[in-house]
Structures are given as structure tokens and as C-alpha cells.
Amino acid sequence: MVKGRKLRRPTEHRLALLRNLVTSFLEKERIRTTLAKAKEARPLAEKMITLAKRNTLHARRRALAFLRKEEVVTKLFNELGPRFAERPGGYSRIVKLGPRKGDGAQMALLELVGSEYKKKDRKKKEKKKQV
């Protein structure tokens, strides 16, 4: 049995999808996607962070071969690698969000541990008094 999901796509399309998901995830540190895609992208993202912890030229080239965005690789090695240097794995989490409104697909939030969502303080609008 082959490990992984096909996600109803040909091989090249599936690999491109996963590379784009992992690149966006490492760039933004949080993405909202379907549960199946999140479960497939998570191990790949964790392998990239483990590569960044090594911080060697070979590791950087391997990450660049997969991610294809130099600025994301730079962020990976300069910010994320040192941030998770003491952590032995489990750099991300999947939070289930419920079904999508249009087609009912199970949605999930894939986020890095330690970058918890911070709610923006919304200022209450003052109602103008009628004179």
C-alpha cells in the first residue's frame, strides 16, 4: 500500500499542490485548507523545519529544491529553524473548523505551534447622539 492520499489529482498536480501549500504555510505560519490537504502537507512542512534546524548548505539547497521561493527558505533558516531549535518535533497543529458552506468539505486550520492567533482589538464605534 502506498503511503499518502491521492487527493483526486494526477501525480504532478498533487506534488505541485503540496509544494504550494507548504510554501504558503511556512510563509504565513497559518493556512486554512481542507482537512485532507492539511494532513498531507503537515509532514512535509515538519521535514522542512527539521532541515532548517541543521542549517547547512546542503539542507538549504534541499529546502530550496522543494519550496522554490528563496524568501521563504531565508525565513525558514533565519527565523523558524532557530525558533524550534530546542523542540524535538511537532512544530505544527491541525485545528478542525467544520464543514465548508459550499460543498460540505471538512475544513481545517494548519498553524505553527507558538504562533497562536492574536485577536485584533476592535474599537467600538461611538454612536452619534441625536439632538
A tleap script that builds the chain and sets N, CA, C and O, in Angstrom:
source leaprc.protein.ff14SB
mol = sequence {
  NMET VAL LYS GLY ARG LYS LEU ARG ARG PRO
  THR GLU HIE ARG LEU ALA LEU LEU ARG ASN
  LEU VAL THR SER PHE LEU GLU LYS GLU ARG
  ILE ARG THR THR LEU ALA LYS ALA LYS GLU
  ALA ARG PRO LEU ALA GLU LYS MET ILE THR
  LEU ALA LYS ARG ASN THR LEU HIE ALA ARG
  ARG ARG ALA LEU ALA PHE LEU ARG LYS GLU
  GLU VAL VAL THR LYS LEU PHE ASN GLU LEU
  GLY PRO ARG PHE ALA GLU ARG PRO GLY GLY
  TYR SER ARG ILE VAL LYS LEU GLY PRO ARG
  LYS GLY ASP GLY ALA GLN MET ALA LEU LEU
  GLU LEU VAL GLY SER GLU TYR LYS LYS LYS
  ASP ARG LYS LYS LYS GLU LYS LYS LYS GLN
  CVAL
}
set mol.1.N position { 0.842 -1.180 0.000 }
set mol.1.CA position { 0.000 0.000 0.000 }
set mol.1.C position { 0.888 1.244 0.000 }
set mol.1.O position { 1.848 1.330 0.765 }
set mol.2.N position { 0.565 2.183 -0.845 }
set mol.2.CA position { 1.344 3.405 -0.963 }
set mol.2.C position { 0.886 4.397 0.100 }
set mol.2.O position { -0.311 4.585 0.317 }
set mol.3.N position { 1.854 5.029 0.758 }
set mol.3.CA position { 1.543 5.998 1.810 }
set mol.3.C position { 1.060 7.302 1.187 }
set mol.3.O position { 1.606 7.758 0.182 }
set mol.4.N position { 0.037 7.895 1.785 }
set mol.4.CA position { -0.428 9.201 1.336 }
set mol.4.C position { -1.735 9.142 0.582 }
set mol.4.O position { -2.198 8.079 0.169 }
set mol.5.N position { -2.318 10.315 0.416 }
set mol.5.CA position { -3.592 10.436 -0.286 }
set mol.5.C position { -3.357 10.905 -1.707 }
set mol.5.O position { -2.381 11.599 -1.990 }
set mol.6.N position { -4.257 10.522 -2.600 }
set mol.6.CA position { -4.150 10.970 -3.986 }
set mol.6.C position { -4.817 12.318 -4.204 }
set mol.6.O position { -4.479 13.034 -5.146 }
set mol.7.N position { -5.760 12.667 -3.342 }
set mol.7.CA position { -6.474 13.938 -3.425 }
set mol.7.C position { -7.141 14.153 -4.786 }
set mol.7.O position { -7.338 15.290 -5.215 }
set mol.8.N position { -7.479 13.072 -5.450 }
set mol.8.CA position { -8.159 13.096 -6.754 }
set mol.8.C position { -7.426 13.931 -7.795 }
set mol.8.O position { -8.050 14.644 -8.581 }
set mol.9.N position { -6.098 13.840 -7.795 }
set mol.9.CA position { -5.284 14.600 -8.737 }
set mol.9.C position { -4.202 13.707 -9.312 }
set mol.9.O position { -3.777 12.747 -8.669 }
set mol.10.N position { -3.748 14.023 -10.539 }
set mol.10.CA position { -2.583 13.307 -11.074 }
set mol.10.C position { -1.333 13.621 -10.234 }
set mol.10.O position { -1.318 14.597 -9.483 }
set mol.11.N position { -0.315 12.811 -10.361 }
set mol.11.CA position { 0.877 12.933 -9.527 }
set mol.11.C position { 1.502 14.321 -9.576 }
set mol.11.O position { 1.786 14.907 -8.531 }
set mol.12.N position { 1.720 14.851 -10.771 }
set mol.12.CA position { 2.382 16.152 -10.906 }
set mol.12.C position { 1.552 17.264 -10.266 }
set mol.12.O position { 2.087 18.148 -9.597 }
set mol.13.N position { 0.239 17.204 -10.482 }
set mol.13.CA position { -0.662 18.212 -9.911 }
set mol.13.C position { -0.651 18.126 -8.387 }
set mol.13.O position { -0.614 19.150 -7.704 }
set mol.14.N position { -0.683 16.914 -7.861 }
set mol.14.CA position { -0.689 16.704 -6.412 }
set mol.14.C position { 0.605 17.219 -5.783 }
set mol.14.O position { 0.567 17.878 -4.743 }
set mol.15.N position { 1.740 16.927 -6.400 }
set mol.15.CA position { 3.016 17.386 -5.860 }
set mol.15.C position { 3.122 18.907 -5.905 }
set mol.15.O position { 3.626 19.524 -4.966 }
set mol.16.N position { 2.647 19.512 -6.994 }
set mol.16.CA position { 2.657 20.976 -7.094 }
set mol.16.C position { 1.751 21.588 -6.029 }
set mol.16.O position { 2.102 22.596 -5.416 }
set mol.17.N position { 0.595 20.983 -5.813 }
set mol.17.CA position { -0.339 21.462 -4.793 }
set mol.17.C position { 0.305 21.422 -3.411 }
set mol.17.O position { 0.212 22.391 -2.658 }
set mol.18.N position { 0.953 20.318 -3.075 }
set mol.18.CA position { 1.563 20.173 -1.759 }
set mol.18.C position { 2.738 21.131 -1.579 }
set mol.18.O position { 2.928 21.678 -0.492 }
set mol.19.N position { 3.527 21.340 -2.631 }
set mol.19.CA position { 4.637 22.285 -2.546 }
set mol.19.C position { 4.118 23.696 -2.305 }
set mol.19.O position { 4.668 24.442 -1.494 }
set mol.20.N position { 3.045 24.056 -3.023 }
set mol.20.CA position { 2.461 25.383 -2.844 }
set mol.20.C position { 1.860 25.545 -1.449 }
set mol.20.O position { 1.998 26.599 -0.829 }
set mol.21.N position { 1.190 24.498 -0.955 }
set mol.21.CA position { 0.614 24.550 0.392 }
set mol.21.C position { 1.697 24.737 1.454 }
set mol.21.O position { 1.560 25.571 2.349 }
set mol.22.N position { 2.770 23.961 1.349 }
set mol.22.CA position { 3.851 24.037 2.334 }
set mol.22.C position { 4.549 25.394 2.254 }
set mol.22.O position { 4.892 25.977 3.282 }
set mol.23.N position { 4.760 25.896 1.040 }
set mol.23.CA position { 5.392 27.206 0.874 }
set mol.23.C position { 4.536 28.298 1.506 }
set mol.23.O position { 5.052 29.147 2.232 }
set mol.24.N position { 3.242 28.281 1.236 }
set mol.24.CA position { 2.341 29.277 1.823 }
set mol.24.C position { 2.277 29.141 3.341 }
set mol.24.O position { 2.235 30.139 4.060 }
set mol.25.N position { 2.269 27.912 3.817 }
set mol.25.CA position { 2.206 27.667 5.255 }
set mol.25.C position { 3.437 28.227 5.965 }
set mol.25.O position { 3.312 28.886 6.998 }
set mol.26.N position { 4.618 27.970 5.420 }
set mol.26.CA position { 5.840 28.460 6.053 }
set mol.26.C position { 5.971 29.976 5.921 }
set mol.26.O position { 6.587 30.626 6.765 }
set mol.27.N position { 5.396 30.528 4.873 }
set mol.27.CA position { 5.447 31.971 4.659 }
set mol.27.C position { 4.516 32.706 5.627 }
set mol.27.O position { 4.896 33.717 6.217 }
set mol.28.N position { 3.293 32.186 5.784 }
set mol.28.CA position { 2.272 32.874 6.583 }
set mol.28.C position { 2.118 32.312 7.991 }
set mol.28.O position { 1.508 32.951 8.848 }
set mol.29.N position { 2.661 31.127 8.237 }
set mol.29.CA position { 2.606 30.419 9.519 }
set mol.29.C position { 1.214 29.932 9.884 }
set mol.29.O position { 1.024 29.383 10.969 }
set mol.30.N position { 0.248 30.116 9.016 }
set mol.30.CA position { -1.115 29.620 9.246 }
set mol.30.C position { -1.850 29.611 7.912 }
set mol.30.O position { -1.842 30.607 7.187 }
set mol.31.N position { -2.488 28.478 7.586 }
set mol.31.CA position { -3.311 28.424 6.383 }
set mol.31.C position { -4.613 27.701 6.693 }
set mol.31.O position { -4.673 26.847 7.577 }
set mol.32.N position { -5.639 28.054 5.959 }
set mol.32.CA position { -6.952 27.417 6.071 }
set mol.32.C position { -7.158 26.607 4.802 }
set mol.32.O position { -7.146 27.155 3.701 }
set mol.33.N position { -7.346 25.304 4.956 }
set mol.33.CA position { -7.493 24.413 3.813 }
set mol.33.C position { -8.372 23.239 4.218 }
set mol.33.O position { -8.873 23.191 5.342 }
set mol.34.N position { -8.558 22.296 3.307 }
set mol.34.CA position { -9.353 21.122 3.663 }
set mol.34.C position { -8.543 20.226 4.602 }
set mol.34.O position { -7.314 20.290 4.634 }
set mol.35.N position { -9.239 19.405 5.351 }
set mol.35.CA position { -8.587 18.542 6.328 }
set mol.35.C position { -7.626 17.561 5.655 }
set mol.35.O position { -6.526 17.333 6.158 }
set mol.36.N position { -8.029 16.983 4.530 }
set mol.36.CA position { -7.178 16.013 3.836 }
set mol.36.C position { -5.882 16.667 3.350 }
set mol.36.O position { -4.804 16.088 3.478 }
set mol.37.N position { -5.991 17.871 2.794 }
set mol.37.CA position { -4.794 18.580 2.318 }
set mol.37.C position { -3.900 18.971 3.486 }
set mol.37.O position { -2.676 18.897 3.377 }
set mol.38.N position { -4.490 19.382 4.594 }
set mol.38.CA position { -3.704 19.755 5.775 }
set mol.38.C position { -2.950 18.548 6.319 }
set mol.38.O position { -1.789 18.665 6.713 }
set mol.39.N position { -3.605 17.390 6.342 }
set mol.39.CA position { -2.957 16.177 6.846 }
set mol.39.C position { -1.812 15.729 5.946 }
set mol.39.O position { -0.851 15.127 6.424 }
set mol.40.N position { -1.904 16.014 4.655 }
set mol.40.CA position { -0.832 15.662 3.730 }
set mol.40.C position { 0.313 16.668 3.786 }
set mol.40.O position { 1.476 16.284 3.658 }
set mol.41.N position { 0.003 17.939 3.974 }
set mol.41.CA position { 1.031 18.985 3.955 }
set mol.41.C position { 1.833 19.040 5.252 }
set mol.41.O position { 2.999 19.433 5.243 }
set mol.42.N position { 1.222 18.653 6.351 }
set mol.42.CA position { 1.871 18.777 7.656 }
set mol.42.C position { 3.213 18.038 7.758 }
set mol.42.O position { 4.190 18.649 8.191 }
set mol.43.N position { 3.310 16.750 7.378 }
set mol.43.CA position { 4.606 16.074 7.496 }
set mol.43.C position { 5.685 16.706 6.619 }
set mol.43.O position { 6.853 16.746 7.006 }
set mol.44.N position { 5.304 17.199 5.446 }
set mol.44.CA position { 6.280 17.832 4.563 }
set mol.44.C position { 6.798 19.130 5.178 }
set mol.44.O position { 7.992 19.417 5.106 }
set mol.45.N position { 5.911 19.909 5.780 }
set mol.45.CA position { 6.319 21.157 6.426 }
set mol.45.C position { 7.229 20.872 7.621 }
set mol.45.O position { 8.205 21.587 7.849 }
set mol.46.N position { 6.909 19.838 8.370 }
set mol.46.CA position { 7.733 19.499 9.530 }
set mol.46.C position { 9.124 19.044 9.096 }
set mol.46.O position { 10.107 19.326 9.781 }
set mol.47.N position { 9.217 18.343 7.963 }
set mol.47.CA position { 10.527 17.937 7.443 }
set mol.47.C position { 11.345 19.157 7.029 }
set mol.47.O position { 12.562 19.180 7.215 }
set mol.48.N position { 10.685 20.168 6.471 }
set mol.48.CA position { 11.384 21.396 6.082 }
set mol.48.C position { 11.932 22.121 7.316 }
set mol.48.O position { 13.046 22.645 7.280 }
set mol.49.N position { 11.166 22.154 8.393 }
set mol.49.CA position { 11.634 22.815 9.617 }
set mol.49.C position { 12.789 22.031 10.229 }
set mol.49.O position { 13.732 22.625 10.752 }
set mol.50.N position { 12.725 20.702 10.170 }
set mol.50.CA position { 13.826 19.876 10.666 }
set mol.50.C position { 15.086 20.121 9.844 }
set mol.50.O position { 16.188 20.152 10.392 }
set mol.51.N position { 14.933 20.296 8.530 }
set mol.51.CA position { 16.074 20.649 7.680 }
set mol.51.C position { 16.663 21.987 8.121 }
set mol.51.O position { 17.883 22.143 8.180 }
set mol.52.N position { 15.802 22.942 8.426 }
set mol.52.CA position { 16.258 24.278 8.811 }
set mol.52.C position { 17.024 24.249 10.131 }
set mol.52.O position { 17.890 25.094 10.359 }
set mol.53.N position { 16.720 23.299 10.993 }
set mol.53.CA position { 17.431 23.198 12.264 }
set mol.53.C position { 18.883 22.790 12.051 }
set mol.53.O position { 19.747 23.128 12.860 }
set mol.54.N position { 19.160 22.064 10.963 }
set mol.54.CA position { 20.538 21.654 10.668 }
set mol.54.C position { 21.384 22.839 10.228 }
set mol.54.O position { 22.559 22.939 10.583 }
set mol.55.N position { 20.776 23.743 9.446 }
set mol.55.CA position { 21.423 24.976 8.994 }
set mol.55.C position { 22.747 24.734 8.272 }
set mol.55.O position { 23.752 25.382 8.567 }
set mol.56.N position { 22.739 23.799 7.328 }
set mol.56.CA position { 23.908 23.563 6.485 }
set mol.56.C position { 23.573 23.979 5.061 }
set mol.56.O position { 22.405 24.169 4.720 }
set mol.57.N position { 24.592 24.117 4.241 }
set mol.57.CA position { 24.383 24.488 2.846 }
set mol.57.C position { 23.567 23.414 2.125 }
set mol.57.O position { 22.687 23.728 1.324 }
set mol.58.N position { 23.862 22.158 2.412 }
set mol.58.CA position { 23.127 21.066 1.781 }
set mol.58.C position { 21.648 21.098 2.168 }
set mol.58.O position { 20.776 20.899 1.322 }
set mol.59.N position { 21.373 21.349 3.440 }
set mol.59.CA position { 19.983 21.430 3.906 }
set mol.59.C position { 19.266 22.598 3.239 }
set mol.59.O position { 18.100 22.475 2.864 }
set mol.60.N position { 19.952 23.732 3.087 }
set mol.60.CA position { 19.357 24.907 2.442 }
set mol.60.C position { 19.032 24.608 0.976 }
set mol.60.O position { 17.985 25.021 0.477 }
set mol.61.N position { 19.912 23.901 0.297 }
set mol.61.CA position { 19.669 23.563 -1.114 }
set mol.61.C position { 18.526 22.567 -1.260 }
set mol.61.O position { 17.745 22.656 -2.207 }
set mol.62.N position { 18.423 21.623 -0.333 }
set mol.62.CA position { 17.302 20.676 -0.372 }
set mol.62.C position { 15.975 21.382 -0.138 }
set mol.62.O position { 14.978 21.066 -0.786 }
set mol.63.N position { 15.960 22.331 0.782 }
set mol.63.CA position { 14.741 23.096 1.052 }
set mol.63.C position { 14.374 23.943 -0.158 }
set mol.63.O position { 13.199 24.042 -0.509 }
set mol.64.N position { 15.366 24.554 -0.798 }
set mol.64.CA position { 15.112 25.391 -1.968 }
set mol.64.C position { 14.615 24.558 -3.145 }
set mol.64.O position { 13.821 25.043 -3.951 }
set mol.65.N position { 15.068 23.321 -3.253 }
set mol.65.CA position { 14.603 22.442 -4.331 }
set mol.65.C position { 13.129 22.087 -4.153 }
set mol.65.O position { 12.422 21.858 -5.134 }
set mol.66.N position { 12.667 22.040 -2.909 }
set mol.66.CA position { 11.262 21.711 -2.665 }
set mol.66.C position { 10.380 22.951 -2.662 }
set mol.66.O position { 9.305 22.943 -3.263 }
set mol.67.N position { 10.816 24.015 -1.995 }
set mol.67.CA position { 9.964 25.187 -1.804 }
set mol.67.C position { 9.965 26.134 -2.996 }
set mol.67.O position { 8.931 26.723 -3.310 }
set mol.68.N position { 11.088 26.292 -3.658 }
set mol.68.CA position { 11.210 27.116 -4.862 }
set mol.68.C position { 11.007 28.611 -4.658 }
set mol.68.O position { 10.917 29.344 -5.643 }
set mol.69.N position { 10.932 29.090 -3.432 }
set mol.69.CA position { 10.837 30.526 -3.158 }
set mol.69.C position { 11.977 30.872 -2.214 }
set mol.69.O position { 12.010 30.429 -1.066 }
set mol.70.N position { 12.898 31.661 -2.709 }
set mol.70.CA position { 14.096 31.943 -1.934 }
set mol.70.C position { 13.795 32.694 -0.635 }
set mol.70.O position { 14.434 32.451 0.388 }
set mol.71.N position { 12.808 33.620 -0.679 }
set mol.71.CA position { 12.498 34.386 0.532 }
set mol.71.C position { 11.886 33.502 1.620 }
set mol.71.O position { 12.068 33.769 2.808 }
set mol.72.N position { 11.161 32.453 1.223 }
set mol.72.CA position { 10.591 31.527 2.210 }
set mol.72.C position { 11.699 30.667 2.815 }
set mol.72.O position { 11.680 30.382 4.012 }
set mol.73.N position { 12.660 30.256 1.995 }
set mol.73.CA position { 13.790 29.473 2.503 }
set mol.73.C position { 14.611 30.322 3.470 }
set mol.73.O position { 15.074 29.823 4.497 }
set mol.74.N position { 14.792 31.597 3.147 }
set mol.74.CA position { 15.519 32.500 4.042 }
set mol.74.C position { 14.794 32.624 5.376 }
set mol.74.O position { 15.425 32.562 6.431 }
set mol.75.N position { 13.480 32.798 5.338 }
set mol.75.CA position { 12.698 32.876 6.574 }
set mol.75.C position { 12.793 31.567 7.353 }
set mol.75.O position { 12.917 31.569 8.577 }
set mol.76.N position { 12.733 30.456 6.633 }
set mol.76.CA position { 12.798 29.141 7.255 }
set mol.76.C position { 14.094 28.965 8.037 }
set mol.76.O position { 14.073 28.496 9.175 }
set mol.77.N position { 15.216 29.337 7.436 }
set mol.77.CA position { 16.509 29.118 8.077 }
set mol.77.C position { 16.874 30.210 9.086 }
set mol.77.O position { 17.594 29.937 10.047 }
set mol.78.N position { 16.394 31.434 8.887 }
set mol.78.CA position { 16.759 32.526 9.795 }
set mol.78.C position { 15.802 32.684 10.970 }
set mol.78.O position { 16.220 33.102 12.050 }
set mol.79.N position { 14.514 32.355 10.779 }
set mol.79.CA position { 13.527 32.548 11.844 }
set mol.79.C position { 13.009 31.233 12.417 }
set mol.79.O position { 13.085 31.004 13.624 }
set mol.80.N position { 12.483 30.370 11.547 }
set mol.80.CA position { 11.800 29.170 12.032 }
set mol.80.C position { 12.759 28.120 12.582 }
set mol.80.O position { 12.461 27.491 13.597 }
set mol.81.N position { 13.898 27.921 11.936 }
set mol.81.CA position { 14.882 26.954 12.422 }
set mol.81.C position { 15.343 27.270 13.837 }
set mol.81.O position { 15.280 26.405 14.711 }
set mol.82.N position { 15.813 28.514 14.084 }
set mol.82.CA position { 16.220 28.862 15.450 }
set mol.82.C position { 15.061 28.846 16.460 }
set mol.82.O position { 15.267 28.520 17.629 }
set mol.83.N position { 13.850 29.195 16.014 }
set mol.83.CA position { 12.700 29.219 16.929 }
set mol.83.C position { 12.393 27.826 17.468 }
set mol.83.O position { 12.015 27.677 18.630 }
set mol.84.N position { 12.557 26.801 16.621 }
set mol.84.CA position { 12.237 25.435 17.024 }
set mol.84.C position { 13.486 24.599 17.292 }
set mol.84.O position { 13.418 23.370 17.263 }
set mol.85.N position { 14.620 25.240 17.552 }
set mol.85.CA position { 15.886 24.524 17.733 }
set mol.85.C position { 15.832 23.534 18.897 }
set mol.85.O position { 16.405 22.449 18.807 }
set mol.86.N position { 15.161 23.888 19.972 }
set mol.86.CA position { 15.107 23.029 21.159 }
set mol.86.C position { 13.938 22.049 21.128 }
set mol.86.O position { 13.847 21.168 21.983 }
set mol.87.N position { 13.059 22.193 20.167 }
set mol.87.CA position { 11.862 21.345 20.102 }
set mol.87.C position { 12.163 20.105 19.245 }
set mol.87.O position { 12.618 20.256 18.111 }
set mol.88.N position { 11.927 18.894 19.748 }
set mol.88.CA position { 12.283 17.686 19.000 }
set mol.88.C position { 11.243 17.218 17.985 }
set mol.88.O position { 11.258 16.049 17.600 }
set mol.89.N position { 10.363 18.073 17.550 }
set mol.89.CA position { 9.341 17.688 16.569 }
set mol.89.C position { 8.003 18.263 16.984 }
set mol.89.O position { 7.892 18.900 18.032 }
set mol.90.N position { 6.996 18.043 16.175 }
set mol.90.CA position { 5.668 18.547 16.483 }
set mol.90.C position { 5.600 20.053 16.399 }
set mol.90.O position { 5.167 20.717 17.341 }
set mol.91.N position { 6.030 20.597 15.266 }
set mol.91.CA position { 6.104 22.049 15.100 }
set mol.91.C position { 4.776 22.663 14.669 }
set mol.91.O position { 4.618 23.883 14.711 }
set mol.92.N position { 3.826 21.837 14.256 }
set mol.92.CA position { 2.564 22.379 13.741 }
set mol.92.C position { 1.387 21.628 14.345 }
set mol.92.O position { 1.536 20.549 14.918 }
set mol.93.N position { 0.209 22.233 14.199 }
set mol.93.CA position { -1.015 21.591 14.676 }
set mol.93.C position { -2.104 21.789 13.641 }
set mol.93.O position { -2.070 22.728 12.847 }
set mol.94.N position { -3.072 20.882 13.666 }
set mol.94.CA position { -4.240 20.966 12.791 }
set mol.94.C position { -5.460 21.174 13.683 }
set mol.94.O position { -5.726 20.383 14.587 }
set mol.95.N position { -6.193 22.246 13.414 }
set mol.95.CA position { -7.415 22.550 14.158 }
set mol.95.C position { -8.585 22.379 13.199 }
set mol.95.O position { -8.643 23.040 12.162 }
set mol.96.N position { -9.514 21.495 13.541 }
set mol.96.CA position { -10.675 21.278 12.676 }
set mol.96.C position { -11.643 22.444 12.804 }
set mol.96.O position { -11.920 22.917 13.906 }
set mol.97.N position { -12.157 22.905 11.662 }
set mol.97.CA position { -13.032 24.074 11.642 }
set mol.97.C position { -14.484 23.755 11.334 }
set mol.97.O position { -15.354 24.595 11.566 }
set mol.98.N position { -14.769 22.583 10.827 }
set mol.98.CA position { -16.140 22.256 10.450 }
set mol.98.C position { -16.288 22.231 8.938 }
set mol.98.O position { -15.326 22.486 8.214 }
set mol.99.N position { -17.481 21.926 8.460 }
set mol.99.CA position { -17.684 21.792 7.014 }
set mol.99.C position { -17.726 23.142 6.294 }
set mol.99.O position { -18.173 24.148 6.845 }
set mol.100.N position { -17.248 23.133 5.047 }
set mol.100.CA position { -17.306 24.320 4.202 }
set mol.100.C position { -18.734 24.506 3.728 }
set mol.100.O position { -19.440 23.532 3.468 }
set mol.101.N position { -19.156 25.745 3.615 }
set mol.101.CA position { -20.545 26.046 3.302 }
set mol.101.C position { -20.954 25.548 1.913 }
set mol.101.O position { -22.054 25.019 1.755 }
set mol.102.N position { -20.108 25.705 0.923 }
set mol.102.CA position { -20.481 25.374 -0.448 }
set mol.102.C position { -20.656 23.891 -0.716 }
set mol.102.O position { -21.693 23.470 -1.230 }
set mol.103.N position { -19.645 23.092 -0.371 }
set mol.103.CA position { -19.691 21.670 -0.720 }
set mol.103.C position { -19.621 20.734 0.481 }
set mol.103.O position { -19.656 19.515 0.311 }
set mol.104.N position { -19.523 21.273 1.679 }
set mol.104.CA position { -19.510 20.428 2.867 }
set mol.104.C position { -18.176 19.774 3.158 }
set mol.104.O position { -18.104 18.886 4.008 }
set mol.105.N position { -17.109 20.190 2.472 }
set mol.105.CA position { -15.788 19.615 2.720 }
set mol.105.C position { -15.313 20.010 4.115 }
set mol.105.O position { -15.492 21.152 4.537 }
set mol.106.N position { -14.710 19.066 4.825 }
set mol.106.CA position { -14.212 19.324 6.173 }
set mol.106.C position { -13.013 20.268 6.089 }
set mol.106.O position { -12.019 19.951 5.435 }
set mol.107.N position { -13.101 21.418 6.745 }
set mol.107.CA position { -12.034 22.414 6.702 }
set mol.107.C position { -11.177 22.324 7.961 }
set mol.107.O position { -11.621 21.845 9.004 }
set mol.108.N position { -9.928 22.800 7.835 }
set mol.108.CA position { -9.001 22.761 8.959 }
set mol.108.C position { -8.058 23.950 8.879 }
set mol.108.O position { -7.852 24.541 7.819 }
set mol.109.N position { -7.494 24.282 10.025 }
set mol.109.CA position { -6.507 25.342 10.130 }
set mol.109.C position { -5.184 24.668 10.451 }
set mol.109.O position { -5.072 23.970 11.459 }
set mol.110.N position { -4.187 24.869 9.612 }
set mol.110.CA position { -2.851 24.330 9.839 }
set mol.110.C position { -1.997 25.495 10.315 }
set mol.110.O position { -1.818 26.472 9.587 }
set mol.111.N position { -1.463 25.399 11.542 }
set mol.111.CA position { -0.701 26.516 12.086 }
set mol.111.C position { 0.527 26.024 12.824 }
set mol.111.O position { 0.572 24.892 13.304 }
set mol.112.N position { 1.528 26.896 12.909 }
set mol.112.CA position { 2.732 26.581 13.653 }
set mol.112.C position { 2.462 26.723 15.144 }
set mol.112.O position { 1.729 27.617 15.568 }
set mol.113.N position { 3.051 25.847 15.925 }
set mol.113.CA position { 2.938 25.931 17.375 }
set mol.113.C position { 3.753 27.143 17.822 }
set mol.113.O position { 4.871 27.355 17.354 }
set mol.114.N position { 3.192 27.923 18.719 }
set mol.114.CA position { 3.906 29.098 19.205 }
set mol.114.C position { 3.520 30.372 18.491 }
set mol.114.O position { 3.941 31.456 18.895 }
set mol.115.N position { 2.728 30.268 17.438 }
set mol.115.CA position { 2.254 31.480 16.757 }
set mol.115.C position { 0.736 31.511 16.878 }
set mol.115.O position { 0.011 31.530 15.883 }
set mol.116.N position { 0.275 31.515 18.135 }
set mol.116.CA position { -1.155 31.488 18.392 }
set mol.116.C position { -1.821 32.725 17.812 }
set mol.116.O position { -1.223 33.797 17.718 }
set mol.117.N position { -3.048 32.545 17.435 }
set mol.117.CA position { -3.819 33.616 16.815 }
set mol.117.C position { -4.076 34.716 17.829 }
set mol.117.O position { -4.564 34.464 18.931 }
set mol.118.N position { -3.749 35.915 17.449 }
set mol.118.CA position { -3.992 37.061 18.320 }
set mol.118.C position { -5.138 37.860 17.741 }
set mol.118.O position { -5.067 38.345 16.612 }
set mol.119.N position { -6.198 37.994 18.525 }
set mol.119.CA position { -7.352 38.745 18.048 }
set mol.119.C position { -7.011 40.224 18.004 }
set mol.119.O position { -6.362 40.758 18.904 }
set mol.120.N position { -7.455 40.864 16.953 }
set mol.120.CA position { -7.245 42.299 16.826 }
set mol.120.C position { -8.236 43.010 17.734 }
set mol.120.O position { -9.407 42.639 17.806 }
set mol.121.N position { -7.758 44.023 18.414 }
set mol.121.CA position { -8.646 44.820 19.260 }
set mol.121.C position { -9.476 45.723 18.366 }
set mol.121.O position { -8.955 46.618 17.702 }
set mol.122.N position { -10.739 45.478 18.362 }
set mol.122.CA position { -11.631 46.298 17.545 }
set mol.122.C position { -12.187 47.413 18.412 }
set mol.122.O position { -12.721 47.185 19.498 }
set mol.123.N position { -12.046 48.600 17.907 }
set mol.123.CA position { -12.567 49.748 18.639 }
set mol.123.C position { -14.059 49.854 18.383 }
set mol.123.O position { -14.524 49.749 17.248 }
set mol.124.N position { -14.787 50.061 19.450 }
set mol.124.CA position { -16.236 50.201 19.316 }
set mol.124.C position { -16.543 51.589 18.779 }
set mol.124.O position { -16.022 52.594 19.261 }
set mol.125.N position { -17.384 51.616 17.789 }
set mol.125.CA position { -17.771 52.894 17.205 }
set mol.125.C position { -18.765 53.579 18.137 }
set mol.125.O position { -19.715 52.971 18.628 }
set mol.126.N position { -18.516 54.838 18.356 }
set mol.126.CA position { -19.428 55.600 19.205 }
set mol.126.C position { -20.602 56.075 18.364 }
set mol.126.O position { -20.435 56.621 17.273 }
set mol.127.N position { -21.772 55.855 18.895 }
set mol.127.CA position { -22.971 56.292 18.185 }
set mol.127.C position { -23.161 57.785 18.402 }
set mol.127.O position { -23.021 58.296 19.513 }
set mol.128.N position { -23.477 58.456 17.331 }
set mol.128.CA position { -23.715 59.894 17.437 }
set mol.128.C position { -25.085 60.118 18.070 }
set mol.128.O position { -26.078 59.487 17.707 }
set mol.129.N position { -25.100 61.020 19.009 }
set mol.129.CA position { -26.353 61.308 19.703 }
set mol.129.C position { -27.223 62.213 18.842 }
set mol.129.O position { -26.750 63.184 18.251 }
set mol.130.N position { -28.471 61.877 18.787 }
set mol.130.CA position { -29.440 62.697 18.046 }
set mol.130.C position { -29.799 63.907 18.899 }
set mol.130.O position { -30.104 63.763 20.083 }
set mol.131.N position { -29.766 65.086 18.311 }
set mol.131.CA position { -30.100 66.305 19.060 }
set mol.131.C position { -31.506 66.735 18.754 }
set mol.131.O position { -31.974 67.741 19.286 }
savepdb mol mol.pdb
quit
